[in-house]
Amino acid sequence: MNTEALSDAGSYKFGKFEKNAEELARLKLQATVAIDLEREVWKNSGLKPGMNVLDVACGPGFTACELAKTVEHGTVTGVDINEELIFVAHQAKTAEKVQNVSFQAGNLYDLNLPENSFDFVYARFVFQHLEKPDVALSNIRKVLKPGGILCVLDIDDNWTSFSPESAAFVSFIRKSGAGQKRKGGNRLIGSQLFEKLNKAGFKNVSTKIHPITTETLGVRMFLGVAVLFRLEFLTKLQKLIFMPQLLKIKKASESPDAWGSLGIFVTTGTKD
Ligand SMILES: C[S@@+](CC[C@H](N)C(=O)[O-])C[C@H]1O[C@@H](n2cnc3c(N)ncnc32)[C@H](O)[C@@H]1O
């Protein structure tokens, strides 16, 4: 797959970011920082040892390696549209010494995988970037075995907050959300997944919200991993205009009173 195919990557075109190396480091942190909570999510969603798992839009593969350890004698296939990230994923496999994971380039809009072949499909932080989530859901449903489970983990900006300097923070969240929307994304996807999975024909659909606060992540990590990378979605002019507010938020984050939260939305559904 060449970089042309990145046109289907919606609002996430790794390689075209201003700071790609920093973004990769952020993805790694984001994959590890709440891994205990994520393992709990997998268990509650029905993930079991022995399952054949597909990690769609697996990015650099850190999470797929964790999934592989969890399914033990099962297998994990990681697929991503971005070949650069698939290369990193192969390195992660070697570094983590996991045998039961494989990676390949692939597009959620044209999944070149056998139908009815996976017990569990995981989609982590990708639906917020997709221009055509309904096409992706229909393709995922095809590759699931009857009785198989889809688990989508994503975000919803209506559940993101920070204080002090709430007004500056809310303005940043709104502007970067609008910027992501211009690039094809949707930062309000979390609360829409319940309807989307139902409409795509999934059964037993359920959405749960897992709050993450600065008390668990720490203020610096919260702002770095979950918030400030969104500068990427502002235009150059907006970045300049927004700089004073950004400085206010950074200063506020040094206050002992600083507190923030976000909601991780987990939607599951099964195939008949
Ligand atoms: C924010 S990253 C998340 C990566 C990984 N799931 C994680 O949580 O670390 C979004 C990923 O979606 C991938 N992606 C975007 N559109 C895609 C598509 N149409 N098909 C497959 N992957 C896609 C991007 O290349 C990127 O790796």
Ligand as a Chemical Component Dictionary entry (heavy atoms), coordinates in Angstrom:
data_LIG
# 
_chem_comp.id                   LIG 
_chem_comp.type                 NON-POLYMER 
_chem_comp.pdbx_formal_charge   0 
_chem_comp.three_letter_code    LIG 
# 
loop_
_chem_comp_atom.comp_id 
_chem_comp_atom.atom_id 
_chem_comp_atom.alt_atom_id 
_chem_comp_atom.type_symbol 
_chem_comp_atom.charge 
_chem_comp_atom.model_Cartn_x 
_chem_comp_atom.model_Cartn_y 
_chem_comp_atom.model_Cartn_z 
_chem_comp_atom.pdbx_ordinal 
LIG C1  C1  C 0  -4.859 7.211 16.794 1  
LIG S1  S1  S 1  -4.188 5.905 15.886 2  
LIG C2  C2  C 0  -4.563 4.538 16.965 3  
LIG C3  C3  C 0  -3.635 3.374 16.750 4  
LIG C4  C4  C 0  -3.829 2.204 17.728 5  
LIG N1  N1  N 0  -5.126 1.576 17.592 6  
LIG C5  C5  C 0  -3.629 2.667 19.139 7  
LIG O1  O1  O 0  -4.609 2.772 19.885 8  
LIG O2  O2  O -1 -2.467 2.943 19.493 9  
LIG C6  C6  C 0  -5.342 5.645 14.569 10 
LIG C7  C7  C 0  -4.905 4.568 13.608 11 
LIG O3  O3  O 0  -5.918 4.333 12.634 12 
LIG C8  C8  C 0  -5.283 4.024 11.410 13 
LIG N2  N2  N 0  -6.290 4.162 10.335 14 
LIG C9  C9  C 0  -6.938 5.279 9.969  15 
LIG N3  N3  N 0  -7.798 5.020 8.962  16 
LIG C10 C10 C 0  -7.678 3.699 8.675  17 
LIG C11 C11 C 0  -8.303 2.842 7.715  18 
LIG N4  N4  N 0  -9.191 3.302 6.832  19 
LIG N5  N5  N 0  -7.953 1.542 7.706  20 
LIG C12 C12 C 0  -7.026 1.055 8.584  21 
LIG N6  N6  N 0  -6.399 1.840 9.501  22 
LIG C13 C13 C 0  -6.729 3.143 9.562  23 
LIG C14 C14 C 0  -4.133 5.010 11.362 24 
LIG O4  O4  O 0  -3.146 4.690 10.421 25 
LIG C15 C15 C 0  -3.651 4.937 12.809 26 
LIG O5  O5  O 0  -2.692 3.950 12.981 27 
# 
loop_
_chem_comp_bond.comp_id 
_chem_comp_bond.atom_id_1 
_chem_comp_bond.atom_id_2 
_chem_comp_bond.value_order 
_chem_comp_bond.pdbx_ordinal 
LIG C1  S1  SING 1  
LIG S1  C2  SING 2  
LIG S1  C6  SING 3  
LIG C2  C3  SING 4  
LIG C3  C4  SING 5  
LIG C4  N1  SING 6  
LIG C4  C5  SING 7  
LIG C5  O1  DOUB 8  
LIG C5  O2  SING 9  
LIG C6  C7  SING 10 
LIG C7  O3  SING 11 
LIG C7  C15 SING 12 
LIG O3  C8  SING 13 
LIG C8  N2  SING 14 
LIG C8  C14 SING 15 
LIG N2  C9  SING 16 
LIG N2  C13 SING 17 
LIG C9  N3  DOUB 18 
LIG N3  C10 SING 19 
LIG C10 C11 SING 20 
LIG C10 C13 DOUB 21 
LIG C11 N4  SING 22 
LIG C11 N5  DOUB 23 
LIG N5  C12 SING 24 
LIG C12 N6  DOUB 25 
LIG N6  C13 SING 26 
LIG C14 O4  SING 27 
LIG C14 C15 SING 28 
LIG C15 O5  SING 29 
# 
